[in-house]
Amino acid sequence: MTLANLAPTDVRQLLSVRRRLLIGAQEWLRRHAHTLTVLAPILVVTALVRGIGMSTFPRYVDDPGTYLSQAWSLQYEGTLSPYSYFYDHAPAGWIQIALWSMLTDGFDRHDSAIGFGNECMLIAGVVSTALVFALGRRLGFSRWVAGLATVLFALSPLAVLYGRWTFLDNLATPWLLAAFVLALSPKRSILAGTGAALCFAMAALTKETLLVLLPALAWALWRNTDPRNRAQVLTVAAGAGALLMALYPLFALFKGELFEGPGHNSLLGTAAWQLAERESSGSLLTADSPMRDLFSDWLAQDKLLLLGGLASVPVAVFAGRLRPIALTLVIGWLLMVRDGYVPFMHVITLLPWSALLIAGAVHVVAGSDRRWRVGAAAALAVVVLAVAAITWPGRLAPMMTTRDVPTMRAAELWVADNVPRDKVLVVHDSIWVDLVHRYRFEPRPIMVSKLDTDPAVQERLTRIDYLVVPEWYVGNPSASPTLVEAHKHAVPVASFGDGSDGVRVYRVSRYWSP
């Protein structure tokens, strides 16, 4: 229908609506011109630094392949996993990936599933960057101090490195930041409080470990509510958040998988395994513990953000609005000193709060007098940025300039060109989607992580023809027993890279079967 087919009255109404929208957009741009002047360049630089080189750096790891395979399965098969779903994580993360793929034909637009995952992480990273700036403003920072926090978060080598992997933590971060932005809304309304609770619920359904941060969000919301309607706001917000999070256990209950029992996976059984039975990472305070080694790896990428954030925690005591932010960071650090399991991507949870506290320290130390604040804030910001300028480029440069094809990607391409499609392959999780979706291997390859952990795989496994795995898998004492046994009867037919991160393609003897 065109304007010529409309009645004159309808045309005037449409033109009036368009005029009001244009006026509204112009007014919004006028009011936020200064903010956009600071934020827009940061977002552009963030997209460039995080996006350039994503396809070649860093190396492929397991978890992204697992989550992408689950997103693929949801889109093309209507199931939460191509294998038995055992409630290792709540599914909102890969549901978001699957929805984006459905809207944009994601798995077909890229040469690899990892490439599509990179795109999702880039979007999440840019959105998180904008939300760090918004949260800084809600905390009372000037635009330039909020910009400092945003730069620290967006361009830290740790944030760039871990922000490229398709981790659920990266998808949960925008929801968590949005929850705090809404909790600190100046309107202090029921709607803002409810939005904060719903965003936090989405963050927890994306990465359930974020539930430990609920006290910090509740404190922020409590502090920001009007005492006259605080009970009402908190009650409605808590109810809305609880209802959304209840969908996960209700799903398990509907499937008869909430409680432990013979012959099926269960939400509570997996939760018990996650909390009490996983191998401990040790404590950060214990020398030679896996946690200490992991922390050393993080510091090798960036000391400024991690240690600067921790050092800024005491300063937050003098600024009431910063205290919930400090509590969020403290909880993250406490998880590292307890003697329990800590995933190596846990650092993602620390980064935005560290950046906000460093900027908050600049804001607090600068004082309350405006003239003194501007000068002191500028001087302290220059010091922080100078340290970043000295230490970061050496770490960021390889991430943006490395052009070597990742070894696992090279192995995948070799397999696609040289292995018949009807062979039984055991492969690294990161290339499973490509071999199934793009190269149409049938029978489907078996993810190495599922080889001995999914009973359905063991039931139908009659032979293995090829192994496509990193070298550290076959030399790992805790690796899959079936993989180790198959490796004893295999010979390498292709090799990519060196050392423990090198990848080998093995052909298994046709006379051996599991």
C-alpha atoms as one frame of an Amber mdcrd trajectory, in Angstrom:
protein
   0.000   0.000   0.000   1.298   3.462  -0.951   0.460   6.942   0.312  -1.608
   7.511  -2.855  -4.002   4.736  -1.770  -4.603   6.225   1.681  -7.317   8.644
   2.655  -6.129  12.227   3.246  -6.806  11.874   6.977  -4.624   8.748   7.186
  -1.833  10.464   5.256  -1.861  13.390   7.671  -1.731  11.004  10.639   1.231
   9.100   9.173   3.089  12.319   8.418   2.364  13.542  11.923   3.716  10.342
  13.440   6.840  10.551  11.294   7.356  14.183  12.287   7.044  13.348  15.990
   9.524  10.476  15.615  12.031  12.733  13.880  11.607  15.413  16.515  12.027
  12.797  19.252  15.185  11.407  17.630  16.649  14.888  17.239  15.871  15.698
  20.867  17.464  12.458  22.037  20.602  13.151  19.993  20.764  16.696  21.354
  20.488  15.525  24.974  23.027  12.736  24.530  25.454  14.469  22.170  28.208
  14.738  24.804  27.779  11.113  25.820  27.951   9.931  22.220  31.082  12.013
  21.695  32.815   9.977  24.409  31.186   6.569  23.931  30.899   6.197  20.153
  34.672   6.235  19.449  35.248   3.739  22.261  32.688   1.357  20.786  34.220
   1.643  17.327  37.720   0.932  18.656  36.354  -1.929  20.767  34.738  -3.545
  17.736  37.948  -3.204  15.734  40.335  -4.474  18.415  38.109  -7.363  19.390
  37.064  -8.206  15.839  40.289  -8.011  13.847  42.018 -11.388  13.968  39.178
 -13.295  15.627  39.325 -16.045  13.018  42.994 -16.841  13.646  43.479 -16.066
  17.340  43.092 -17.642  19.886  43.315 -21.417  19.463  40.222 -23.616  19.409
  39.100 -24.948  22.814  36.393 -27.400  23.853  33.577 -25.383  25.393  32.767
 -23.149  22.393  32.274 -26.233  20.254  29.977 -27.746  22.863  27.766 -24.660
  23.121  27.666 -24.150  19.352  26.690 -27.785  18.818  23.840 -27.319  21.286
  22.709 -24.145  19.517  22.877 -25.987  16.193  20.877 -28.882  17.615  18.224
 -26.497  18.940  17.878 -24.772  15.571  17.919 -27.811  13.307  16.648 -30.631
  15.514  14.574 -28.920  18.195  16.593 -30.429  21.051  18.819 -28.828  23.672
  21.794 -30.977  22.732  22.799 -33.429  20.013  23.696 -35.766  22.866  22.001
 -36.542  26.171  21.374 -33.218  27.893  22.601 -33.635  31.451  21.953 -30.152
  32.906  25.603 -29.188  33.066  24.489 -25.606  32.327  21.179 -23.829  32.058
  20.334 -23.524  28.341  19.615 -19.803  27.889  23.095 -19.130  26.497  22.918
 -21.416  23.494  19.221 -20.583  23.064  20.336 -16.984  22.437  22.941 -18.191
  19.940  20.366 -20.363  18.183  17.858 -17.505  17.979  20.465 -15.214  16.417
  21.340 -17.933  13.922  17.673 -18.437  13.058  17.272 -14.697  12.450  20.479
 -14.276  10.431  21.198 -17.739   8.974  24.285 -17.724  11.163  25.614 -21.241
  10.675  25.480 -20.865   6.888  26.913 -17.330   6.696  30.301 -18.351   8.088
  32.918 -20.822   6.918  32.934 -22.404  10.373  30.734 -22.617  13.432  33.538
 -21.027  15.451  33.358 -18.039  13.096  29.674 -17.625  13.885  30.428 -17.955
  17.591  33.027 -15.195  17.213  30.350 -12.936  15.760  28.058 -13.593  18.734
  30.891 -12.823  21.153  31.753  -9.595  19.336  28.149  -8.402  19.636  28.042
  -9.363  23.322  31.358  -7.599  23.923  30.284  -4.330  22.313  26.965  -4.362
  24.194  28.785  -5.067  27.461  31.140  -2.176  26.761  28.226   0.238  26.318
  26.634  -1.062  29.519  29.847  -0.542  31.508  29.707   3.107  30.441  26.007
   3.329  31.373  26.675   1.745  34.762  29.533   4.142  35.386  27.179   7.040
  34.767  24.600   5.497  37.120  27.325   5.326  39.758  27.800   9.079  39.465
  30.950   9.111  37.334  31.570  11.942  34.909  31.488  10.990  31.235  35.273
  10.896  31.085  35.640   8.735  34.200  32.929   6.403  32.880  34.877   6.373
  29.624  38.004   5.355  31.534  36.167   2.366  33.014  34.870   1.477  29.573
  38.317   1.580  27.954  39.837  -0.517  30.738  37.143  -3.153  30.337  36.943
  -3.155  26.549  40.616  -3.158  25.599  42.310  -5.147  28.344  44.203  -8.052
  26.738  42.369 -10.358  29.137  39.000  -9.046  27.974  39.981  -9.273  24.311
  41.388 -12.793  24.641  38.596 -14.329  26.713  35.961 -12.244  24.958  36.710
 -14.010  21.671  35.970 -17.516  22.894  32.333 -18.575  22.742  31.821 -18.825
  26.488  28.515 -18.582  28.296  30.112 -16.034  30.626  30.454 -13.596  27.727
  26.760 -13.958  26.912  25.779 -13.573  30.562  27.822 -10.399  31.121  25.470
  -8.004  29.248  22.494  -9.329  31.200  24.327  -8.944  34.507  25.454  -5.401
  33.714  21.958  -4.479  32.540  20.604  -5.754  35.855  22.832  -3.322  37.770
  22.072  -0.465  35.369  18.354  -0.934  36.017  18.825  -1.513  39.745  20.510
   1.909  39.942  17.908   3.669  37.797  17.282   7.247  38.982  13.535   6.669
  38.546  13.613   4.018  41.297  10.400   2.573  39.912   8.789  -0.840  40.147
   9.387  -1.267  36.428  13.128  -0.631  36.783  13.396  -2.990  39.757  11.476
  -5.702  37.927  13.652  -5.240  34.863  16.754  -5.619  37.022  15.465  -8.880
  38.461  14.501 -10.248  35.044  17.902  -9.351  33.595  19.644 -11.047  36.512
  17.467 -14.124  36.000  18.517 -14.192  32.347  22.158 -13.892  33.390  21.754
 -16.832  35.781  19.930 -18.908  33.169  22.822 -18.192  30.812  25.546 -19.063
  33.343  24.097 -20.406  36.577  27.231 -19.697  38.629  26.306 -15.994  38.576
  23.659 -16.751  41.195  26.393 -16.155  43.789  26.264 -12.451  42.847  22.617
 -12.081  43.862  23.489 -10.465  47.255  25.374  -7.662  45.475  22.470  -6.932
  43.116  19.959  -7.095  45.970  22.078  -4.624  47.949  22.286  -2.235  44.997
  18.526  -2.434  44.492  17.849  -1.968  48.203  20.059   1.105  48.372  18.415
   2.682  45.354  14.774   2.144  46.257  12.608   4.722  47.959  11.844   3.581
  51.539   8.216   4.503  50.970   7.682   1.783  48.339  10.781  -0.368  48.897
   8.827  -3.410  50.066   6.585  -3.265  47.027   9.461  -2.844  44.554  11.525
  -5.647  46.064   8.553  -8.004  46.322   7.501  -7.535  42.710  11.091  -7.709
  41.467  11.885 -10.854  43.450   8.684 -12.517  42.291   9.333 -11.735  38.631
  12.937 -12.940  38.772  12.009 -16.110  40.641   9.263 -16.933  38.137  11.650
 -16.615  35.199  14.352 -18.716  36.850  11.743 -21.299  37.858  11.313 -22.203
  34.192  14.526 -24.219  34.349  13.606 -26.574  37.222  10.034 -26.743  35.889
  11.413 -27.939  32.553  13.375 -30.651  34.355  10.318 -31.580  36.433   8.158
 -31.835  33.306  10.687 -34.227  31.764  10.899 -36.270  34.961  14.538 -35.261
  35.379  14.489 -32.953  38.383  15.408 -35.631  40.938  18.063 -38.301  40.734
  16.962 -41.734  39.638  18.048 -44.761  37.628  18.292 -44.486  33.872  18.154
 -40.716  33.435  20.046 -37.487  34.006  18.787 -35.045  36.617  19.113 -31.371
  37.392  19.698 -31.888  41.101  22.112 -34.739  40.511  24.189 -32.654  38.130
  24.050 -29.702  40.535  25.446 -31.925  43.280  28.230 -33.026  40.949  29.014
 -29.423  40.007  29.132 -28.272  43.624  30.797 -31.182  45.400  32.243 -33.770
  43.060  34.218 -31.875  40.411  37.964 -31.939  40.800  39.097 -29.008  42.914
  41.213 -26.251  41.407  42.775 -25.634  44.795  43.094 -22.252  46.434  44.749
 -19.140  45.084  46.551 -18.975  48.435  48.153 -22.399  47.919  51.432 -22.540
  46.058  51.559 -24.857  43.021  47.777 -25.248  42.953  45.991 -25.278  39.570
  44.221 -22.090  40.668  47.563 -20.360  41.287  48.815 -21.482  37.865  45.649
 -20.220  36.211  45.934 -16.896  38.013  49.524 -16.581  36.836  48.315 -17.080
  33.265  45.786 -14.273  33.738  48.423 -11.931  35.153  50.701 -12.690  32.218
  48.014 -11.162  29.997  47.160  -8.146  32.158  48.136  -7.202  35.695  46.641
  -3.710  35.556  42.977  -4.607  35.467  43.007  -7.519  37.909  45.320  -6.106
  40.568  44.113  -2.535  40.076  40.535  -3.625  40.642  41.444  -5.522  43.783
  43.486  -2.600  45.123  40.523  -0.283  44.523  38.148  -2.280  46.725  39.105
  -0.444  49.977  38.496   2.910  48.271  34.923   1.825  47.534  34.217   1.853
  51.279  34.179   5.652  51.078  31.592   5.741  48.295  28.237   4.232  49.152
  27.162   3.551  45.586  30.384   1.672  44.861  29.961  -0.793  47.693  27.673
  -3.261  45.840  30.108  -3.153  42.920  32.962  -3.903  45.308  30.966  -6.782
  46.805  30.478  -8.227  43.330  34.225  -8.249  42.753  35.008  -9.557  46.244
  32.666 -12.518  45.729  34.524 -13.321  42.520  37.853 -13.275  44.324  36.551
 -15.341  47.246  35.588 -18.108  44.835  39.257 -18.286  43.906  40.596 -18.662
  47.447  38.184 -21.371  48.525  39.272 -24.931  47.831  36.856 -25.738  45.015
  36.492 -25.992  41.272  37.049 -22.754  39.326  36.726 -22.762  35.512  39.523
 -21.089  33.586  37.089 -18.524  32.103  36.136 -17.300  35.597  38.219 -14.188
  34.970  35.448 -12.886  32.677  33.323 -12.361  35.787  36.000 -10.144  37.349
  36.710  -7.792  34.464  33.832  -5.258  34.327  33.769  -4.777  38.094  37.541
  -4.320  38.233  37.323  -1.625  35.554  34.473   0.151  37.338  36.290   0.114
  40.685  39.515   1.502  39.211  37.525   4.332  37.630  35.562   4.678  40.871
  38.803   5.073  42.801  39.780   7.878  40.436  36.393   9.468  41.086  36.634
   9.128  44.876  40.268  10.128  45.317  39.747  13.189  43.145  37.609  14.743
  45.896  34.391  16.695  45.925  35.560  20.141  44.773  34.840  20.393  41.062
  38.047  22.172  40.064  40.193  19.800  42.099  38.223  16.797  40.821  38.801
  17.642  37.171  42.561  18.082  37.616  43.135  15.131  39.907  40.879  12.822
  37.918  42.696  13.763  34.736  46.105  13.131  36.330  45.110   9.753  37.786
  43.419   8.710  34.558  46.558   9.609  32.621  48.632   7.408  34.943  46.273
   4.451  34.505  46.097   4.887  30.746  49.879   5.292  30.523  50.388   1.949
  32.280  47.893   0.396  29.864  49.595   1.989  26.872  52.934   0.553  27.957
  51.806  -2.964  28.852  48.871  -3.745  26.558  50.072  -3.292  22.950  52.566
  -6.152  23.189  49.745  -8.489  24.171  47.133  -7.130  21.782  49.339  -7.074
  18.680  49.559 -10.890  18.199  45.807 -11.179  18.700  45.187  -8.799  15.814
  48.023  -9.728  13.458  48.400 -13.526  13.679  47.429 -14.991  10.303  48.247
 -18.669  10.820  45.205 -20.903  10.536  44.457 -22.455  13.948  45.787 -25.980
  14.066  42.385 -27.514  14.791  40.858 -25.641  11.859  43.690 -26.896   9.613
  43.026 -30.461  10.782  39.323 -30.047  10.069  39.991 -28.898   6.499  42.369
 -31.831   5.941  39.745 -34.285   7.188  37.112 -32.746   4.904  39.421 -33.233
   1.903  40.899 -36.645   2.726  38.583 -38.757   4.875  35.552 -40.550   3.381
  32.252 -39.271   4.731  31.141 -42.690   6.003  34.022 -43.178   8.451  33.494
 -43.061  12.218  35.400 -40.115  13.649  36.130 -39.082  17.218  36.799 -35.352
  17.049  37.480 -32.299  19.171  34.224 -30.587  20.126  35.121 -27.375  18.282
  34.864 -28.921  14.789  31.831 -31.162  15.303  29.264 -28.724  13.873  31.308
 -28.124  10.721  31.763 -31.834  10.018  28.040 -32.470  10.516  26.485 -29.312
   9.053  28.888 -28.286   6.293  30.653 -31.519   5.324  27.780 -33.947   6.023
  29.720 -36.774   7.651  27.423 -39.712   8.274  27.503 -41.403  10.715  27.985
 -38.267  12.694  31.388 -37.770  14.297  31.576 -38.317  18.042  32.692 -35.471
  20.289  35.635 -36.609  22.344  34.018 -35.116  25.476  31.011 -37.424  24.993
  32.888 -40.587  24.102  32.836 -42.055  27.615  30.359 -39.744  29.339  27.195
 -40.330  27.296  25.780 -43.875  27.699  23.937 -43.546  24.375  27.266 -43.140
  22.582  28.729 -46.228  24.229  25.645 -48.284  23.392  25.898 -47.708  19.645
  29.696 -47.504  19.314  30.973 -50.436  17.249  34.137 -49.032  15.713  36.363
 -45.960  15.457  38.152 -45.166  12.210  39.837 -41.803  12.893  40.818 -39.624
  15.833  41.104 -35.837  15.396  42.285 -34.436  18.715  44.966 -32.198  20.267
  48.063 -34.013  21.439  47.435 -33.218  25.082  44.273 -35.353  24.946  46.033
 -38.598  24.180  48.742 -37.931  26.748  46.359 -36.928  29.513  45.961 -39.568
  32.257  42.403 -38.419  32.898  41.433 -38.556  29.220  38.700 -40.796  27.887
  39.685 -44.468  28.404  38.186 -45.375  25.036  40.238 -42.650  23.353  43.431
 -43.812  25.046  42.796 -47.403  23.985  41.971 -46.411  20.411  45.156 -44.357
  20.273  47.204 -47.474  21.082  45.936 -49.000  17.835  46.288 -45.897  15.667
  48.907 -44.324  13.425  49.199 -40.596  12.633  48.304 -39.656   9.070  48.428
 -35.851   9.367  50.017 -33.410  11.793  49.390 -29.730  12.476  51.359 -27.588
  14.912  53.843 -28.613  17.589  53.854 -29.396  21.281  50.888 -30.189  23.464
  48.669 -27.837  21.443  49.534 -29.577  18.190  46.776 -31.571  16.505  47.129
 -35.019  14.994  44.806 -37.002  12.787  45.105 -40.718  13.572  43.804 -43.630
  11.559  42.705 -46.454  13.849  43.435 -50.047  12.846  40.456 -51.625  11.122
  41.102 -54.748  13.219  40.408 -52.907  16.477  36.994 -52.158  17.929  35.938
 -50.883  21.358
